[in-house]
Amino acid sequence: MAKGTIMVVEDEVDILELLRFNLAKEGYHVEYSANGKDGLKKIMTLQPNLVILDLMLPDLDGLEICREMKASPNTKHIPIIMLTAKGEEAEIVTGLELGADDYITKPFSLRELIARIKAVLRRKTEGIKDDKSIINIHGMTIHPGRHEVLIEGEPVEELTFTEFKLLHYLARRPGWAFTRNQIIDAVQGDDYPVTERSVDVQVVGLRKKLGDHGKYIETVRGIGYRFREK
């Protein structure tokens, strides 16, 4: 029995075939498309469990597909892992802001990609279990049960799972400084193959979504990040 359906949108034939073969070998049902417009149409129709999305596509780029998916109530819940080339940092940040869950840079390790797929699907299934406490600080309400953040009573743009858990983790201990590795372990789990740089990218996206309240996530030079005390 298949573990779930993964949609791969990738225009490089070699990479597409590599992913099709190895994901099927892992027990996933794989659908695919080599162009953006067809890929988006299939995503909307099939509503897969996860999408692996190349950002650089010939007709409709990955960021636009991500934007369309997150704007639709039928597909906004589907996790997205972006495939990116080196030097696409701005696109990565934009993708995370639009709601993508993770990214991996080409050339990539199949073992690492499969580990990330499993981690993203596991997080979507399990949700946040470690701490359900509602936090009220600096006019901000962080509600884990609802996966909701309010600022002065107004809802904040929907956060990705990682952004939300990062915010909750920092805000429940205001004033404490955490290293990037501590944040990785708390937010993603010990087995999650992520780099310290990824934490910085997530913080950039989170600060933008919080607007003026993004200033309460402070950089601690040489250490990591903390949430400002009251």
ABEGO torsion letter per residue (X at the ends): XBAEBBBBBBABAAAAAAAAAAAAAAGBBBBBBABAAAAAAAAAAAGBABBBBBABBAABBAAAAAAAAAABAAAAABBBBBBBBBGAAAAAAAAAAAGBABBBBOBBBAAAAAAAAAAAAAAAAAEBAABABBBBBGGBBBBAAAGBBBBGGBBBBBBBAAAAAAAAAAAABBGBBBBAAAAAAAAAEAABBBBAAAAAAAAAAAAAAAEAAAAABBBBBGAEBBBBBX
